[in-house]
Amino acid sequence: MYLSDLKNGSAILVDSNIFVYHFSLRSKYNSACTDFLERVEEGDISGITSISIVMETTHRMMILEAAILLPEVKTRDLIKYLKEHPDIVKKLINHQNIPHKIGLFNIEVIAPHFGTVKRSQQMKTRFGFLSNDALTLQIMEDHKVSNLASNDSDFEGVDFLTLYKPTLAAIEPE
């Protein structure tokens, strides 16, 4: 299903890639994600996310910012490069306002309890997920949210959720 298919009044957990596409103006999914987040902001949809997703979004936006600033560094080497050059990290400031911007979307940001983190380990065994995705599933289960806004196909095999993905931007005729 697509983000645009989600009915008004629905509750949905928003994954980091939806925010990243929205904040990345050149993303082919920017328009769909922006339209979706506007529906959340207007209160048509009840959106939730988690502190871990906000931090993942902030981190990914920092890496995208670094990639623009440092085109000579291969993407796969950026994190190592940044760790070795903290002076460059100090120059990366655009990503720092991401948590504030997410807070403006009329979205509930959940800070999971330690018990949630511990229970999320079972999601790894159950679905074969890595830590952050397992935590997302546990948060959804704990908060009885069955809709997920994400472009992560790994979630397609989860029996207790409905995955809503962004659509590609329409190609304008020339």
N, C-alpha and C positions, 0 to 999 in steps of 0.2 A: 504494500500500500504506500501511497505518497503522503507527504505532509499536508498537502492540500485536501486530501480525503478525510482528514480528521474532523469530526463533527464538533461544532460549537458546544461548549459545556463539558467537554471531555477533559480528563486529567492526563498529563503526559510527563514523563521524565525526559529531560533534554540532555543529550550526550555532548561531549566536547566538540566533536567534529561539526555539529550544527552551528555552534558558536564560532568556530574557526572559519567555516565557510562564510558566515555572515561578516566577520571582521576582515576577511581577505577579499577585498573588492574585486580582485581579478579572478576569483574562483568561479568555475562554471556552475556552481551551486549557490552562488551568492544571492541571486534573486529569490529563489525558492525558500532559502533559509531566512532571509530578511522578511519576506511576506509572512512566513510562519511565526517568527518572533514578534512581528507587529500584532498578530492575532493574540499572542500571549500577553503582550503589553497592554492591549486594549481590554483584556479580561474575557475575551471570547473563549479562550482555552485556559485551563488552570495548569500552569507550568511549574515543575519542580526540577531541581538539580541538586548536586551535592558539592560540598567544599572540595572534595577530591577532583571533581569534574572542572570546577572553576580553576583550580591550580593546574590541572593538565592543559586546559585551554590557555592559561597565561604562559605556561612553559612553551607550548607549541607556537604561540604568537611571538615569544622572545626568539625562538629559533628562526622563524620566518623573517623577523626583523634583522637578525644577524646575517642571514643568507643574502639579504639585499645589501647590507653594509659591507659584507665580505664576499663578493662574488668569486674571488680567487680560491676560496676554501670550499672543498667538496662538501656537500650536504652531510654525508656520512661522517665527516671529520669535524663538524661544527661544535659539537658538545665538548669533545676533547680539546679543541682549539680554545673555546671559551674558558674552560677550566684552567688552561695554561696562561690565559691572558685576561685576568680580572679587570684590567684597565679598559678593555673593550666592553666587558659586561656593564661597566659603569656608564658607558655611553648609550646603552640600549635602554631607552626610556618609554617608547611608545606602548609597549606591552604592559607597562605598569598600571595603566588605567583600565585594564580589562575587567578586574573584579568590580570596580565601580560601575562600569557600563553594564555588566551582567545584572548588577543590583537594580538598575533602572528599568529592567524588563518586566516588572511586576511578577517576578518569579520567586518561588520559595526556595531558599538555599538551605539544604539539610546538612547539619553537622552530625555525621553518624557517631553513635556511641561505640565504645570499644567492643561491646558485645556484638554489635553488628559486624565489625571487622572480623571478630573471631568466627562468627557464624558464616561469613562469606567464604571461608576456606572450604566449606562443604560444596560450594558452587563450582569450585575448581574440579573436584572429583566428579560431581554430577554432570558438568558440561564441558570440562576440559579448558576452562577459561583461565586467562592470566589474572593477576591480582586486581587490577583496577576494574576490569569488566565483571569479575566475580563480585566485587563490592557493589557495583551498580545493580546487579541482579538482586543482591541481598537487600539493598535499600528499597528497590521496587517491591519485593516480596513483603518486607516489613511494613511498608506504607500502603500496601494493597493497590499499587499502581500497575496496570497491565499494559499501558501504551508507552512505547519508547520511540523518541525521535533520534534517529541515528543513521549513519550511512555505513555502519559496521555490519557486514554480512554474517559475522560470527553469531549474531543474535537471532538469526533466522531459525535456528534449531531449538529455540527455547519455547517449550510448550505453554508457558503461562503468560506470554506477552505477545502483543501485536506490534510489529516493527513498521514504523513510518519513515520512509526515506525521502530525501529531496529529489526533485526532478531537475533535469538539465534546463538551463535557460533556453528559451525559445530563440531560434535563429531568425534574425531580422532579414527580410528579403532586401536584396540590393536594388 
